Amino acid sequence: MPTPTVNSFFWYDVMTTDTAAATKFYADVVGWVPQDSGTPGYTALTIGGAGTAGLMAVPEDAAKMGARPAWMGYILVDDVAATCAAIEAAGGTVHKGPVTIEGVITFGVVGDPQGGGFLVAKPIPGSKVNWPAAGTPGTVGWHELMAKDWEQVWPFYEKLFGWKKTTAMDMGAMGTYQIFSAGGPDIGAMMTKPKENPAPMPYWNYYIFVASVTAAAEKIKIGGGQVLMGPMEVPGGQYIVQALDPQGALFCLVSSGK
């Protein structure tokens, strides 16, 4: 991906209950190469030496509050403390932070007014990160909020991050799939979570590029994961898979062909 811009997603990590097993699973399925991040307990997941994501155990305090294995995305902001205050003022929740990891990053773990979780963060000035080219296998190419009611929560994100609505896709009985941008190309979409979706809370999906979702789906099964949907074609000619890893974290894959 190009150097990230403020108010866009720029980093992702998975909290898991078995770091060794999850590291091997994602290395096999996505092709990530694990590297020591320099931060105890945190593994960097890299492509060609460039970091795209991270992996860590579910923190003990979060586990006590019922946190389960899950992927989370980080949105780049200019001032983490000010953004956390703005989130609370807008009806959102600050679960943790701001927290600073010296020499690396300052972040806050937050939620929108309907409970959809994400992080806001700012790398420490001078920290060096190599960003893979957009569309490279192992990078995240799409961000999808399954909201309690997307129309009600949209103003929260619009005001906080300046996101702009672009294309609205009519999904029939499933409602509207509202695509948005962060000032440049489209970066994601949001929709109201269908009633048949068993997830108790709103959540963000992150779509990871792979060379072939069909091949990746077989690796998911071999590795002990579960394919929930796909491979299926989506508008624009891409193919997607939605799946659970062996520890139960939901993740999504996308490729330009089958």
Backbone as numpy.savetxt, mean C-alpha at the origin, in Angstrom:
# Nx Ny Nz CAx CAy CAz Cx Cy Cz
10.20 3.57 -9.84 9.35 4.76 -9.84 10.23 5.99 -9.84
9.75 7.10 -10.39 10.54 8.33 -10.31 10.59 8.81 -8.87
11.48 9.78 -8.61 11.54 10.35 -7.27 10.14 10.79 -6.86
9.65 10.35 -5.71 8.26 10.64 -5.34 8.01 12.11 -5.10
6.76 12.50 -5.30 6.35 13.88 -5.06 5.51 13.94 -3.79
5.50 15.10 -3.18 4.72 15.29 -1.96 3.25 14.98 -2.24
2.61 14.34 -1.27 1.19 13.95 -1.32 0.93 12.71 -2.18
1.99 11.99 -2.55 1.86 10.72 -3.25 2.39 9.59 -2.37
1.91 8.37 -2.62 2.48 7.21 -1.96 3.92 7.01 -2.44
4.80 6.63 -1.52 6.19 6.45 -1.92 6.87 5.23 -1.29
6.23 4.59 -0.32 6.85 3.43 0.33 5.74 2.53 0.86
6.07 1.27 1.08 5.08 0.27 1.49 5.77 -0.73 2.38
5.05 -1.24 3.37 5.62 -2.36 4.11 4.52 -3.30 4.58
4.95 -4.52 4.88 4.03 -5.54 5.35 4.41 -5.91 6.77
3.42 -5.89 7.66 3.59 -6.39 9.02 3.13 -7.84 9.02
3.93 -8.72 9.62 3.64 -10.14 9.53 3.92 -10.85 10.85
3.41 -12.05 10.98 3.64 -12.85 12.18 4.79 -13.84 12.02
5.36 -13.93 10.81 6.49 -14.83 10.56 7.38 -14.16 9.52
8.36 -13.41 9.98 9.16 -12.60 9.06 9.98 -13.47 8.10
10.53 -14.59 8.58 11.34 -15.44 7.71 10.51 -16.05 6.59
9.32 -16.57 6.95 8.46 -17.20 5.95 7.93 -16.17 4.96
7.55 -14.98 5.46 7.03 -13.94 4.58 8.10 -13.42 3.63
9.32 -13.29 4.13 10.42 -12.84 3.27 10.63 -13.81 2.11
10.65 -15.10 2.39 10.83 -16.11 1.33 9.65 -16.10 0.37
8.43 -15.99 0.91 7.23 -16.00 0.06 7.27 -14.86 -0.96
7.53 -13.64 -0.50 7.52 -12.50 -1.43 8.72 -12.51 -2.37
9.84 -13.06 -1.92 10.98 -13.22 -2.83 10.61 -14.15 -3.97
9.90 -15.24 -3.66 9.49 -16.20 -4.69 8.42 -15.65 -5.61
7.44 -14.96 -5.04 6.28 -14.50 -5.82 6.58 -13.23 -6.61
7.21 -12.26 -5.96 7.43 -10.95 -6.59 8.82 -10.83 -7.19
9.79 -11.53 -6.60 11.16 -11.39 -7.06 11.98 -10.42 -6.23
11.43 -9.96 -5.12 12.18 -9.05 -4.26 13.40 -9.73 -3.66
14.48 -8.99 -3.54 15.68 -9.46 -2.88 15.76 -8.80 -1.51
15.72 -9.58 -0.42 15.77 -8.98 0.91 17.17 -8.45 1.23
17.21 -7.29 1.89 18.47 -6.71 2.31 18.33 -6.16 3.72
19.43 -6.12 4.45 19.46 -5.50 5.77 19.22 -4.00 5.60
18.22 -3.47 6.27 17.89 -2.06 6.13 18.75 -1.16 7.02
19.43 -1.76 7.98 20.17 -0.96 8.94 19.34 -0.62 10.16
18.03 -0.87 10.08 17.13 -0.66 11.21 16.77 -2.01 11.79
17.06 -2.27 13.06 16.78 -3.58 13.65 15.33 -4.01 13.46
15.15 -5.26 13.00 13.81 -5.80 12.84 13.11 -5.42 11.56
13.78 -4.68 10.68 13.14 -4.21 9.45 13.97 -4.66 8.25
13.36 -5.43 7.35 14.02 -5.93 6.16 13.59 -5.14 4.94
14.54 -4.64 4.16 14.22 -3.95 2.91 14.00 -4.97 1.81
12.99 -4.74 0.98 12.70 -5.59 -0.16 13.09 -4.81 -1.41
14.07 -5.32 -2.16 14.69 -4.54 -3.21 14.59 -5.18 -4.58
14.73 -4.33 -5.60 14.82 -4.76 -6.99 16.03 -4.06 -7.59
17.00 -4.82 -8.09 18.18 -4.23 -8.68 18.93 -3.33 -7.73
18.88 -3.66 -6.45 19.56 -2.86 -5.44 18.78 -1.67 -4.95
17.62 -1.41 -5.54 16.79 -0.27 -5.14 15.63 -0.75 -4.27
15.42 -0.08 -3.16 14.35 -0.47 -2.26 12.99 -0.06 -2.79
12.00 -0.92 -2.61 10.63 -0.59 -2.99 9.65 -0.81 -1.84
10.04 -1.62 -0.85 9.12 -1.95 0.24 9.93 -2.48 1.42
9.21 -2.80 2.50 9.87 -3.33 3.68 9.01 -4.38 4.35
9.62 -5.09 5.31 8.93 -6.17 5.99 9.34 -6.17 7.46
8.36 -6.36 8.34 8.64 -6.34 9.77 7.61 -7.18 10.51
7.91 -7.53 11.74 6.95 -8.23 12.57 5.86 -7.26 13.02
4.65 -7.77 13.23 3.59 -6.94 13.80 4.08 -6.43 15.16
4.15 -5.12 15.37 4.62 -4.60 16.65 3.78 -5.13 17.82
4.44 -5.36 18.94 3.76 -5.94 20.09 2.58 -5.09 20.55
2.75 -3.76 20.57 1.65 -2.90 21.01 0.48 -2.96 20.04
0.79 -3.06 18.73 -0.27 -3.16 17.73 -0.98 -4.51 17.82
-0.22 -5.57 18.07 -0.82 -6.91 18.20 -1.79 -6.94 19.37
-1.45 -6.27 20.47 -2.34 -6.24 21.63 -3.64 -5.51 21.33
-3.59 -4.61 20.33 -4.80 -3.88 19.93 -5.56 -4.59 18.82
-5.09 -5.80 18.45 -5.80 -6.60 17.46 -5.28 -6.51 16.05
-4.10 -5.86 15.86 -3.56 -5.73 14.51 -3.20 -7.10 13.94
-3.54 -7.30 12.67 -3.26 -8.54 11.97 -2.25 -8.26 10.86
-1.64 -9.30 10.28 -0.74 -9.08 9.15 -1.43 -8.25 8.06
-0.72 -7.25 7.56 -1.32 -6.34 6.59 -0.25 -5.51 5.90
-0.58 -5.06 4.69 0.25 -4.10 3.96 -0.22 -2.69 4.28
0.73 -1.78 4.39 0.43 -0.37 4.63 1.25 0.49 3.67
0.67 1.60 3.23 1.35 2.52 2.34 1.69 3.82 3.04
2.79 4.43 2.62 3.26 5.70 3.18 3.03 6.82 2.18
2.45 7.91 2.64 2.25 9.09 1.79 3.28 10.15 2.20
4.01 10.67 1.23 5.04 11.67 1.48 4.41 13.03 1.81
4.85 13.63 2.92 4.35 14.95 3.32 5.53 15.84 3.67
5.29 17.15 3.71 6.34 18.10 4.05 6.60 18.16 5.55
5.55 17.97 6.34 5.65 18.12 7.79 4.75 17.09 8.44
5.34 16.05 9.04 4.55 14.95 9.59 3.70 15.41 10.76
4.27 16.19 11.67 3.52 16.65 12.83 2.31 17.50 12.42
2.52 18.41 11.49 1.42 19.27 11.03 0.35 18.46 10.32
0.78 17.46 9.53 -0.20 16.62 8.83 -0.99 15.78 9.81
-0.33 15.24 10.84 -1.05 14.47 11.86 -2.10 15.35 12.55
-1.74 16.59 12.85 -2.69 17.50 13.48 -3.87 17.79 12.55
-3.58 17.94 11.25 -4.64 18.20 10.28 -5.55 16.99 10.13
-4.99 15.80 10.21 -5.79 14.58 10.13 -6.77 14.50 11.29
-6.30 14.78 12.49 -7.19 14.77 13.65 -8.26 15.84 13.53
-7.89 17.02 13.06 -8.85 18.11 12.91 -9.92 17.78 11.88
-9.58 16.92 10.90 -10.51 16.55 9.83 -11.33 15.31 10.18
-11.18 14.81 11.41 -11.98 13.66 11.83 -11.28 12.34 11.70
-10.01 12.36 11.30 -9.23 11.13 11.23 -8.62 10.79 12.57
-7.76 9.77 12.59 -7.16 9.29 13.83 -5.65 9.16 13.66
-4.91 9.59 14.68 -3.47 9.35 14.73 -3.26 8.22 15.73
-2.87 7.06 15.22 -2.67 5.89 16.08 -1.30 5.91 16.75
-0.31 6.47 16.05 1.05 6.48 16.59 1.85 7.57 15.89
2.62 8.33 16.68 3.53 9.28 16.08 3.15 10.72 16.34
3.99 11.61 15.78 5.11 11.30 14.89 6.25 10.57 15.61
6.86 9.63 14.88 8.01 8.87 15.36 9.17 9.11 14.40
10.35 9.35 14.96 11.54 9.55 14.12 12.52 8.40 14.31
12.92 7.77 13.22 14.01 6.81 13.21 15.23 7.58 12.73
16.17 7.81 13.63 17.28 8.70 13.35 18.00 8.34 12.06
18.17 9.35 11.23 18.89 9.17 9.98 18.10 8.54 8.87
16.83 8.18 9.16 16.04 7.46 8.16 14.74 8.18 7.81
13.81 8.30 8.77 12.47 8.76 8.44 11.72 9.24 9.68
10.78 10.14 9.47 9.78 10.49 10.49 8.42 10.07 9.94
7.62 9.41 10.76 6.34 8.91 10.26 5.26 8.99 11.33
4.01 8.91 10.86 2.85 8.78 11.73 1.93 7.71 11.18
1.41 6.86 12.06 0.44 5.84 11.67 -0.94 6.42 11.89
-1.74 6.52 10.83 -2.98 7.28 10.91 -4.14 6.52 10.25
-5.33 7.08 10.39 -6.51 6.51 9.76 -7.44 7.61 9.29
-8.17 7.36 8.21 -9.14 8.34 7.74 -10.40 8.28 8.62
-11.36 9.17 8.43 -12.53 9.20 9.32 -13.36 7.92 9.33
-13.20 7.06 8.30 -13.95 5.81 8.26 -13.11 4.62 8.73
-11.85 4.86 9.07 -11.00 3.80 9.60 -9.97 3.24 8.65
-9.93 3.72 7.41 -8.91 3.25 6.47 -7.53 3.70 6.91
-6.60 2.76 7.09 -5.30 3.07 7.64 -4.21 3.31 6.61
-3.28 4.20 6.93 -2.11 4.46 6.10 -1.08 5.18 6.96
0.06 5.54 6.39 1.07 6.30 7.11 1.37 7.58 6.36
1.72 8.61 7.11 2.28 9.83 6.51 3.72 9.90 6.96
4.63 10.31 6.07 6.04 10.21 6.40 6.88 11.19 5.60
8.08 11.42 6.13 9.07 12.25 5.45 10.45 11.69 5.73
11.18 11.28 4.69 12.55 10.81 4.92 13.40 11.92 5.53
14.35 11.54 6.37 15.27 12.50 6.96 16.13 13.10 5.85
16.27 14.44 5.77 17.10 15.04 4.74 18.49 14.41 4.71
18.93 14.06 3.51 20.23 13.44 3.36 20.19 11.93 3.27
19.06 11.32 3.66 18.96 9.86 3.54 18.90 9.51 2.06
19.61 8.46 1.68 19.75 8.12 0.27 18.88 6.94 -0.09
18.03 7.13 -1.10 17.17 6.06 -1.59 17.24 6.04 -3.11
17.45 4.85 -3.69 17.39 4.71 -5.14 15.99 4.26 -5.52
15.39 4.97 -6.47 14.01 4.67 -6.85 13.99 3.93 -8.18
13.44 2.71 -8.25 13.34 1.99 -9.52 12.41 2.73 -10.49
12.58 2.48 -11.77 11.73 3.10 -12.78 10.29 2.64 -12.62
9.35 3.53 -12.91 7.93 3.20 -12.82 7.61 2.01 -13.70
6.80 1.08 -13.19 6.42 -0.10 -13.94 7.38 -1.26 -13.82
8.51 -1.05 -13.14 9.47 -2.14 -12.93 8.84 -3.21 -12.04
8.95 -4.50 -12.41 8.44 -5.53 -11.51 9.01 -5.37 -10.11
8.12 -5.41 -9.12 8.53 -5.19 -7.74 8.15 -3.83 -7.22
7.72 -2.92 -8.11 7.23 -1.61 -7.66 5.70 -1.65 -7.56
5.15 -0.73 -6.80 3.69 -0.63 -6.66 3.17 0.36 -7.69
2.17 -0.08 -8.45 1.68 0.75 -9.53 0.28 1.31 -9.37
-0.43 0.90 -8.31 -1.81 1.36 -8.17 -2.22 1.28 -6.69
-3.07 2.21 -6.27 -3.49 2.31 -4.88 -5.02 2.42 -4.86
-5.67 1.54 -4.14 -7.13 1.39 -4.24 -7.75 1.36 -2.84
-8.55 2.36 -2.54 -9.22 2.42 -1.25 -10.59 1.77 -1.35
-10.82 0.76 -0.51 -12.13 0.18 -0.35 -12.76 0.85 0.88
-13.57 1.86 0.63 -14.08 2.73 1.69 -15.45 2.27 2.20
-15.80 2.74 3.36 -17.16 2.54 3.85 -18.14 3.28 2.95
-17.78 4.50 2.58 -18.55 5.31 1.63 -17.55 6.27 0.99
-17.14 5.98 -0.24 -16.06 6.76 -0.84 -16.44 8.22 -1.03
-17.70 8.50 -1.34 -18.10 9.89 -1.56 -17.99 10.72 -0.29
-18.25 10.09 0.85 -18.15 10.81 2.12 -16.70 11.01 2.54
-15.83 10.04 2.25 -14.44 10.15 2.71 -13.56 10.90 1.71
-14.01 11.05 0.47 -13.21 11.73 -0.55 -12.75 13.12 -0.11
-13.63 13.99 0.45 -13.18 15.34 0.81 -12.02 15.34 1.81
-11.93 14.32 2.66 -10.83 14.21 3.61 -9.50 14.15 2.86
-9.40 13.25 1.89 -8.17 13.09 1.13 -7.92 14.28 0.20
-8.99 14.79 -0.38 -8.86 15.92 -1.30 -8.28 17.13 -0.58
-8.81 17.44 0.60 -8.33 18.61 1.35 -6.94 18.38 1.91
-6.69 17.17 2.41 -5.43 16.88 3.07 -4.26 16.82 2.09
-4.48 16.16 0.94 -3.38 15.90 0.02 -3.53 16.58 -1.34
-4.64 17.27 -1.57 -4.83 17.94 -2.84 -5.10 17.01 -4.00
-5.57 15.78 -3.71 -5.85 14.84 -4.79 -7.01 15.35 -5.65
-6.98 14.98 -6.92 -7.99 15.42 -7.88 -8.69 14.23 -8.51
-10.01 14.30 -8.61 -10.77 13.27 -9.32 -10.45 13.35 -10.81
-10.32 12.18 -11.44 -10.15 12.15 -12.89 -11.31 11.35 -13.49
-11.07 10.11 -13.88 -12.12 9.30 -14.51 -12.99 8.62 -13.46
-14.30 8.63 -13.70 -15.24 7.88 -12.86 -15.79 6.72 -13.67
-15.54 5.50 -13.21 -15.99 4.32 -13.93 -17.24 3.74 -13.28
-18.27 3.52 -14.10 -19.52 2.93 -13.62 -19.33 1.42 -13.51
-19.39 0.90 -12.27 -19.20 -0.53 -12.04 -20.53 -1.25 -11.86
-21.62 -0.66 -12.35 -22.93 -1.29 -12.24 -23.39 -1.37 -10.80
-23.79 -2.56 -10.39 -24.31 -2.76 -9.03 -23.25 -2.47 -7.97
-21.98 -2.52 -8.35 -20.90 -2.26 -7.39 -20.66 -0.78 -7.16
-21.30 0.07 -7.97 -21.17 1.51 -7.77 -20.11 2.14 -8.65
-19.56 3.25 -8.21 -18.59 4.02 -8.98 -17.17 3.73 -8.51
-16.28 3.61 -9.47 -14.85 3.44 -9.20 -14.20 4.76 -9.57
-13.91 5.59 -8.57 -13.43 6.94 -8.82 -11.90 6.98 -8.83
-11.35 7.25 -10.01 -9.91 7.33 -10.18 -9.44 8.75 -9.82
-8.22 8.84 -9.27 -7.72 10.15 -8.85 -6.23 10.28 -9.16
-5.76 11.52 -9.13 -4.35 11.81 -9.34 -3.84 12.65 -8.17
-2.52 12.76 -8.09 -1.90 13.61 -7.07 -1.16 14.76 -7.76
-1.74 15.24 -8.85 -1.16 16.35 -9.58 -0.46 15.94 -10.87
-0.29 14.63 -11.07 0.33 14.12 -12.29 -0.52 13.01 -12.86
0.10 11.90 -13.28 -0.67 10.76 -13.78 -1.55 10.17 -12.68
-2.58 9.44 -13.08 -3.45 8.78 -12.10 -2.62 7.84 -11.23
-2.92 7.85 -9.92 -2.17 6.98 -9.00 -3.05 5.95 -8.30
-4.37 6.09 -8.42 -5.22 5.14 -7.73 -6.69 5.45 -7.89
-7.49 4.78 -7.07 -8.94 4.93 -7.14 -9.55 4.56 -5.80
-10.80 4.94 -5.63 -11.53 4.53 -4.43 -12.95 4.17 -4.80
-13.51 3.27 -4.02 -14.90 2.87 -4.23 -15.48 2.44 -2.89
-16.79 2.35 -2.82 -17.44 1.86 -1.61 -17.32 0.35 -1.55
-16.87 -0.16 -0.42 -16.65 -1.59 -0.25 -17.97 -2.34 -0.44
-18.02 -3.31 -1.36 -19.26 -4.07 -1.58 -19.73 -4.77 -0.30
-21.03 -4.94 -0.16 -21.59 -5.56 1.05 -21.08 -6.98 1.24
-20.79 -7.67 0.13 -20.34 -9.06 0.24 -18.86 -9.17 0.64
-18.16 -8.04 0.64 -16.76 -8.04 1.08 -16.72 -8.26 2.59
-16.05 -9.33 3.07 -16.11 -9.67 4.49 -15.23 -8.81 5.39
-14.37 -7.97 4.83 -13.47 -7.17 5.66 -14.27 -6.26 6.59
-13.94 -6.23 7.89 -14.72 -5.44 8.84 -14.47 -3.94 8.74
-13.35 -3.54 8.17 -12.98 -2.13 8.11 -12.57 -1.74 6.70
-12.67 -0.45 6.37 -12.11 0.02 5.10 -10.60 -0.24 5.05
-10.06 -0.35 3.84 -8.63 -0.63 3.73 -8.13 -0.22 2.35
-6.81 -0.02 2.26 -6.15 0.26 1.00 -5.58 -1.02 0.40
-5.77 -1.20 -0.91 -5.10 -2.25 -1.68 -3.90 -1.64 -2.40
-2.81 -2.38 -2.47 -1.62 -1.93 -3.20 -1.27 -2.97 -4.25
-1.21 -2.53 -5.51 -0.98 -3.44 -6.64 0.49 -3.42 -7.03
1.15 -4.57 -6.88 2.58 -4.71 -7.13 2.79 -5.25 -8.54
3.63 -4.59 -9.31 3.94 -5.06 -10.66 4.73 -6.36 -10.61
4.34 -7.31 -11.48 5.11 -8.53 -11.73 5.14 -8.75 -13.23
6.03 -9.62 -13.68 6.13 -9.88 -15.11 4.90 -10.60 -15.64
4.33 -11.50 -14.84 3.16 -12.28 -15.25 2.33 -12.63 -14.03
1.08 -12.18 -13.99 0.23 -12.52 -12.84 -0.15 -14.00 -12.86
-0.19 -14.59 -14.05 -0.52 -16.02 -14.13 0.57 -16.86 -13.47
1.82 -16.57 -13.81 2.94 -17.28 -13.19 3.00 -16.99 -11.70
2.75 -15.74 -11.33 2.81 -15.37 -9.92 1.71 -16.07 -9.12
0.52 -16.23 -9.73 -0.59 -16.90 -9.04 -0.23 -18.33 -8.68
0.48 -19.01 -9.58 0.92 -20.38 -9.28 1.93 -20.40 -8.15
2.82 -19.41 -8.13 3.81 -19.33 -7.06 3.14 -19.03 -5.72
2.06 -18.23 -5.75 1.30 -17.96 -4.52 0.78 -19.26 -3.93
0.18 -20.09 -4.78 -0.38 -21.36 -4.32 0.71 -22.28 -3.80
1.81 -22.38 -4.54 2.91 -23.25 -4.13 3.49 -22.79 -2.79
3.52 -21.47 -2.59 4.10 -20.92 -1.38 3.18 -20.91 -0.18
1.97 -21.44 -0.33 1.05 -21.51 0.80 0.11 -20.34 0.93
0.09 -19.45 -0.07 -0.86 -18.34 -0.08 -2.18 -18.76 -0.71
-3.08 -17.81 -0.84 -4.42 -18.10 -1.38 -4.79 -17.04 -2.41
-5.11 -17.46 -3.62 -5.59 -16.53 -4.66 -7.08 -16.30 -4.44
-7.45 -15.05 -4.21 -8.85 -14.70 -3.96 -9.59 -14.34 -5.24
-8.88 -13.73 -6.19 -9.51 -13.29 -7.43 -8.46 -13.22 -8.52
-8.84 -13.71 -9.73 -7.96 -13.58 -10.86 -7.16 -14.85 -11.13
-6.29 -14.76 -12.14 -5.98 -13.57 -12.93 -7.19 -13.11 -13.76
-7.39 -11.80 -13.80 -8.47 -11.24 -14.60 -8.01 -9.96 -15.27
-8.58 -9.71 -16.46 -8.24 -8.50 -17.21 -9.05 -7.33 -16.68
-8.43 -6.16 -16.61 -9.10 -4.94 -16.17 -8.99 -3.90 -17.28
-9.81 -2.86 -17.25 -9.73 -1.83 -18.29 -8.31 -1.30 -18.46
-7.91 -1.15 -19.72 -6.56 -0.71 -20.01 -5.66 -1.86 -20.45
-6.20 -3.11 -20.38 -5.46 -4.25 -20.89 -4.52 -4.90 -19.90
-4.50 -4.45 -18.66 -3.67 -5.09 -17.66 -4.41 -6.24 -16.99
-3.66 -7.08 -16.29 -4.24 -8.23 -15.59 -3.88 -8.14 -14.11
-4.81 -8.54 -13.25 -4.59 -8.42 -11.82 -4.90 -9.74 -11.10
-4.35 -9.84 -9.92 -4.63 -10.92 -8.98 -4.76 -10.29 -7.60
-5.73 -10.75 -6.83 -5.83 -10.39 -5.42 -5.63 -11.66 -4.61
-4.83 -11.57 -3.55 -4.43 -12.79 -2.84 -4.14 -12.51 -1.37
-4.03 -13.60 -0.62 -3.56 -13.56 0.77 -2.23 -14.27 0.84
-1.28 -13.69 1.60 -0.03 -14.41 1.83 -0.26 -15.46 2.92
0.70 -16.34 3.19 0.46 -17.43 4.15 0.13 -16.96 5.56
0.51 -15.72 5.90 0.19 -15.20 7.23 -1.13 -14.43 7.26
-1.77 -14.27 6.09 -3.08 -13.65 6.03 -3.12 -12.22 5.57
-1.99 -11.65 5.15 -1.99 -10.28 4.64 -2.51 -10.24 3.21
-3.45 -9.33 2.95 -3.99 -9.14 1.61 -2.99 -8.36 0.76
-2.77 -8.81 -0.47 -1.94 -8.06 -1.40 -2.47 -8.28 -2.81
-2.05 -7.41 -3.72 -2.53 -7.47 -5.10 -1.35 -7.39 -6.06
-1.50 -8.01 -7.22 -0.48 -8.00 -8.25 -1.07 -7.49 -9.55
-0.23 -6.90 -10.39 -0.67 -6.41 -11.70 0.44 -6.65 -12.70
0.05 -6.99 -13.94 1.04 -7.12 -15.02 0.42 -6.63 -16.32
1.28 -6.28 -17.27 0.79 -5.74 -18.53 0.21 -6.82 -19.44
0.53 -8.06 -19.18 -0.05 -9.18 -19.92 -0.34 -10.31 -18.94
-0.84 -11.41 -19.46 -1.18 -12.52 -18.57 0.08 -13.10 -17.92
